């Protein structure tokens, strides 16, 4: 099998991430390590937000570790044709760094990546970022009350460890028999080879998820023929996107309040839509009708239309937005099959019904390893040496999606039950929470804080209660929103609106935490007060 260099590099990285650390924590002392107040893993939206927030609040002894060669996270790794944000960009950006120069309502990948780089450069954060550096293990040392973090570029001793690896750039590739015999090019959409020319090629695409919705229309005019292998159809709705005019940009630059008004109006619409679409079955049914009309507009063949019509409720899985996906599938050089790939030969794929499909190129649009199965879960070890993977076992839980009992002074960004429509809104709320926690530790002289199990469980129980009647649970599908253990718990999504998340998560409250003073006679606090309840709407 011939693969791209990036694919081989990713495969080595995945193996490395799952292997035991090269320099085990118990062989290195804190005296030998570089001491920092906070160490951040990941230079995507969440990592950049945390770094900027800490520095802005006066916490300067911070280092950010990034295994890639640039900042941007998923917006650096995913550079496939047609890649763009599926949230209006004025909401998908930092409130404290508005940008009047977006070219479209839904900006393309390069603009998001450039925006994050500009934020880093404008705030002089680059000296605190270590690129091409991978975390091998992060282990809590109870005696030292610090995190010992092993990296490919040395060891760090950190009072606070912030994990922000991101859930959408660890490729998930199915294991298909015979893949090693394929002599063409094969790659995941997140590892798109730079400069690849698909002109005149026979291309097979596996998957019709959010990434495929974008790259299939982008490459369809180039290829000789494309076969799309679909496992589960997606609900696809029209994308209300348009090019921003020079006049609109000029007005945004001249009157910055227009950006704030635009952001707030888009925010309000998205919040109302999310609550209605996920919590009210009648609204979900109306969405299904709208989706069928969108499908019927472009797909005239009844058999194909039936294959593309989901059997589950909209928003049970991630909703797709596209104005050209169905148009591309209706093109004469595109075929759709619902018979899954069962084997790969030197220059073809064989499907379960015995059909052999010629292929020069195979593209996997098969999704990512999300929080339930992210490789970093095995590398972060709390009290007693237990890793996140050991504790979660496919059913991740946390307090406000940010702290986990048994992992003192550790914070997870984009953790369990904190995901919302805009990653930037979520990142800002979690950053405020983390900054508040670090300042509380400074102010009160705490060497460590650890969320109480009963506080964490109360939040988890409340989320479960809210989601019992949601489309995530009752919509009739299996999705990455659900836990891997039982398949019945919503583990990724915040139980309510973005406004509620911003109001609730942004404020740090020490009461749900056990604390230890940075003195010889330190003792945990005894008072317990659970945080206010989270309302769904």
N, C-alpha and C positions, 0 to 999 in steps of 0.2 A: 504494500500500500504506500502510495506517495502522499505525503501530507505537507502542509506549509510549515515553515520554520516556527511560526507563532503557535501552531497547534502542538508541535513537539515540545516547545518551551512550556506551554500550559500543562501538558501532560506531566512533564518533569516537576513543575511547580505543585501540581496536585499530589503527586507521590511524596514530594518533600513535605508538604503540609501535613500529610497523614502519618509521617514517620516520626519516631521518637526524636526529641531535640538533639542536635549535634553536641551541644554543651549543656548537659543536665544542670538544673538549678542547684542541686545539692552539691555540685563540685565548685561552685563559684560563690564567693562571699560578697556581701554588700560593699565591703571596703574596696574590692577590686572593680566595682561597677561605677558607671557614671551616675551621679545622684541628680534626680530631677524631682520637682514637685508633682508634675503630671506628665504621663506618657500617653500619647494618642496613637491608636493603630488605625491607619486608613486615611487617605487624602481625597475622599469623595466629598459629597455635599455635607454629610454629617461631620466628618473629621475637620474639614475647613471651618465649619460653623463653630465647633468646639474650640479649635485653636484661636480663632478670631475673638470669640467670647471671653475666653480665659485671659488673653493678652489685653483686651480692651478693659477688663475689670481689674487689671493690675497684677495678675498672676503671670509672671514673666518667665519663670524657670520651667519651660514646657518644651517637649520634643515630640514631633509627629513622625512616625515611622510609616513609610509607604514602599511596598515591594515593587511597584512599577517604576517607570522612568519619568513619570509626569504626574501632576495632580489632575483630578477630574473624576476618579472612580469609574463608575459605569459609563460616564460620558467620555472617558478616555479609552476604555476598553471596547465599547460598542461604537464602531465607526462604519458599519455596513451601509450600503446605498439606501437612501430614504430614511435613515434614522433621525427621529425627531421626538420632541417631548409630546405627551398626550394630555398635558394639562396646560391651560393658557399661561403663557410665560410670565406675565406680570404677577401671577400668584406663585409660579414656579421660579422664584428668585428670592433673595434676602430682602426683607422689608427695609433694612438699614443700608442697602446698596441697590437702589432702584436703577434701572437701565432704560433710557429712552431710545436706544438704538436697535431694539429687536426688529428683525426684518419681517417677521410674521407673527400672528397671534400665537401659533404653536411653533416655536423656534426650532431650527434644525440642530442636530447634535453638535456640530462645530461651534455654534454660537454659545451653547451652554458651557462647553469646555473652555472656550475663550473667556467667558464671563467669570468662571471660577478661577482661572489663572489671573485675571485682572484683579479680582478681589484679593487674592494672595499677594500680588505685587503691589497694589495700591496701599496695603496695610503692612508692607515690609515683613511678611510672615515667612518668606522663603528660607531665611537663615535658620529657622527652627524646624525645617522639614528635611528628613533624611530619605532621599529617593534611593531606589534599587536596594532597599533593605527590607528583609523579611523577618517577622517575628516567628521564632521557633518554639518558644514556650513563655508563658506568663504565669508565675506561681506566687501565691500569697505566702509570706513568711510571718507566722504568728508571733514569733519572738521579736523580730525586728519591726513588726507592724508596718511592713512595706511590701511592695510587689517587686520581685526579681524577674526581670524580663530579658530573656536570651534572644539575640538577634544575629543575623548574619554579619553584622558589623560591630559586634561587641555586646556587653551586658549593661543593663540599666537598672538602677534601684529607684523605684518611683513610689511616692506616697499614694498617688492616685493613678489608676489605670483606666483608660477610656477605650473601649473596643468599638470601632466604627468601620467594620470591614465591608459593609454594604451587601445586599442580598441578590443583586442582579448582574454579577459578572463572573460567577463561578459556573462555567458551562456544565450542563447536564446532557451527556451524550449516551444514547442507548447502546447496549452491547449487542451488535448484530453479528451472527456467525458469518465468518469469511471476510470480515472487514479488512483484515490485514492483507488480503489478496488483491484488493482494489488498486489499480494502477493509475487511476485518474487523480484529481484533487478532491480532498474531502476536508471540510472544516465546519466548525460551529459559527453561527452568525456573529458571536462575540469575538471571534478570532479571524475576522475577515482579512484575507491577504491584501496588502497594499499593492495596488496596480494590477490586480488580476483582471484579465480580459475574458469576458464570457461570450463575446461575439461568436455566433455560429456554433455554440456548444450545446450539447444535450445535457440538461441540468435536471437533477432530481432533488426536490425539496421535501424534507421530512418535518411536518408540523405546520399548523395554521394559527399559532398564537400571536401575541402582540408584535414580536419582532418580524415574523413572517408577513404579517399584514402590511408591513412597511417595505421590506426589501423585495417581495415578489413583484409588486407593480413597478419598482424601480429598475429591475433587471429584465422584466418580461420583453420589452422591445428589442433587447440585444440578442437574446438566445435564439438558437435554432428551434428548440422545443424544450418545454418545461413540464415535468410531471410533478404534481403536488400530492404527496401522500398525507392524508388527513386521518388523525386518530379521533379527535373530538372537534366538532365545529365550534366556532366562536360566534357570539352575538356581535355584529358589526353595525355601528350606527354612523350616520354622516358626521363629518368633522367640520365644525363651523370655523374654518380657517381662511385667512386672507392675508394678502401682502400688505404690510404697513407702508403708507405713502410717506413721501418726504415731508409733506405738510404736517402729517400726524406726528412724525418724529420731531419736527421743529417746535410744534406746540408743546410736546412733552418736555423738551429741553427748556423752553422759555417759561413754562408754567408747571413746575414739578408736582403741584397739587393734583394735576390731571392724572398723573401716574398713580397717586394714592387713591383717587376716586375710582379709577379703572380697576385697580387691584381689589378694592373693597367690594365693588359691584360684582366682579367675577367670583370673588370669594363667597359672597352671599348666595349667588346662584348655585355654585357648586355644593355648598353646604346643604341647601334645601333639596337639591337633586339627590345627594347621597342618602339623606335620611329617608326621603320618599322611596327611593329605588331599592333600599335594602331592608326597610322596616314595614313597608306597606304593600301587601301582595297585589292589590288592585292596580297600583301604579306600575308594578313590575309587569303585570299582564298587558297594560297599555303600551309599555316599552316594547314588549314582544311583538305586538301588532305593528308598531312603527318599524322595528327591525325587519319584519317580513316584507313590508312594503319596500324598504330600501333594497332588500335582496331581489325582489320581483322586478324592480326597475331595470336591473342589469342582467340577471340570469333568467333566460327565457325557457331553457330546457327544464322540464318538470322533474326529471330524475336527478339532475345536478342540483336543482333548487332544494329538493328533499334532502339530499346528502349534506347540504350546507345549512340546513335549518336545525338549530340546537333543540334538544328535547328537555332542556332545563331552563329555569327562569333567568332572565337577564340579571346581571350583577352577582349571580352565584359564583361565576368565575370572573376574571378581570374582563371588563367590557372593552371591545375593540372600537376604534374610531378610524374610519378611512373613507375617502371619496373615490378611490381608484382600485381597491382590492378586488371587488366583484367585477369591475370592468376588465381587469387583467385576467381573471379566471375565465372570462367569456371570450378572450382572444383565441384565434384559431391555432396558435402555437402552444396552447396550454391545455393539459389534461389533468383531471382530478380523479384520484382513486381513494377509496376508504379501506382497501385491503392493505394491511400493515406489512412493512418490510420484514421478511423472514430470513433472507440470506443475501450475501453480496458476492459477486463474482469479479473477475478482473476488470470488466468494463460494463457491469450491469447490476441491477438490484432485482431480486425475485420477491414478489409479494406472496402473502399467505394463500391466495387463490391460484398460485402457480404462474402468474404472469411475469415474464421477464422484461424489464425496462432498461433499454440502453442508457448508459450514463457516462459522460465525460467528467462531470463534476457532481459531487453530493454535498448538499448544504443542510446542516442540522439547525432547524429553528425549534429546538426541543426544550427550551427553557433553561432554568438555572437551579443551582443548589441554594435554596432559600434558608431561612433561619433554622429550620428543623434539622437540616443536614449540612450546614456550613462547616467546612474543615476546621475553622478556628475554634469551634466548640470543644474539640479534643485537646486544644493547646492551652486553654485558659483554666487554671486549676486553683480552686479556693481552699478553704479550711479542710484539713485532712487529706489533701492531695486530690480531692474529687474534681473532675473536670465538669464543664457545663454539659458535655455530652453524657457523662455519668448521671448527673442530676436530672436532666431533662428526659433522656431516653425517648426522643421523638415527640415529646409533649412539652414544649418550652413554656415556662411561666416566669413572670417577673412582676415587680411592683412598679406601676406606671410605665411598664415596658422599659425600665431604665436600671433598676437594681435587683439583684438576686440574693436571697438569703444564703449565707455561707460564703459569700464573696465580698468581704469588706473592702471599702474604698474603691470598688470597681463599678463602672457604669457602662451600660450597653446602649448604643444608639441604633435606632431602628430595631429595637428588641421586640419581645412578645407583646401583642395587644397595644401597640403604639403607632402602627402604620396608618397613614391617612392619605387623602387625595394628593396633597402636595408634600413632597419630601422636605422642602425648604421650611414649610410651616412647622412640621414635626421637628426638624433639626433645631430651629430657633427655640422651640418650647423646651426641648431636652437640654439644650445648651444653657438656658437660663436656670434650669433645675440643677444641673451639674455645677455651674458657677456658684449658685446659692449654697450648695452642699460644701464646696471647698472653702468658701468664706466662713461658713458656720464652723467648720473644723478649725480654721485659723482662729476665729474669735473665741471659741470655747476651749481651745487647747486640746481637742480630741486627737488621739493618735489614729483612731479608726471609728468608722460607723458601719453598721451592718443592719439591713432591714430585717425586722422581726418576721418570722415565718407566718404568724397569725395575721399581720398586716398585709403581707403579700397574698396570702390565701383569701383574705376578705376582698381584695381587688379582683383576683381571679374569679371568685364566685360571682361577684357582681357582673363581670364581663360575660360569664357564661349565662347568667340569668337574662341579661339584655339580649344576647344573641340567640336565645332559644327559638324565637319566632322569626329570625332574620332569613333573608334569601341565601345567606352563606351556609346555613344549616339545613333549611327546608326547601332550598331551591332545586334539589334533585341532581346535584353534581358532586364530583370529587375535585378539589382544587388545592393549591398550595396555601390557601388561607387556613386550611384545617390541619390539625395535628396528625402525625404519622402513626401514632400509637393506636388511637381508637377511630380516627377519621370523623369525629363528631364534635370536636371543640374548635372554635375559631381562635387561632393562636397568633395571627399576624395583624389583624385590623383593630384600630381603636374603636371602642363602643360608643360612637357618637360623632358629632360634628367637629370640624377643624376649630371652630370658635371655642367649643367646650374643651378640646384638647389644649388649646393655647392658654385658656384661663386656668385649667386644673394643673397641668404638668409644669407650667412655668414657675410655680412658687414652691420652693423647698420648705418642707416641714420636718423638723428633727424628731418629732414625737413618735413616728412609726419605727424609729431606729434604736437599736442598742448602741451604746457609745462607750468608748474606752478613753480615759484621760491619758495624756502623754506624761505620766508620772509613775513612780515606782509603786504607789498604792492605788493605781487606777482601778476603777470598778465600773461595771455597766450601770447605766441608768435603769430605774425600775418603772418609771411612769410610761404608760402606753396610751396613746390617743390615736386612733385610726384617722386617716385623712378623710375629708368629706367624700360623700358618695359621688359616683360619676353618673350623671344623667345622660341618657341616650339622645335626648332631644329637649 
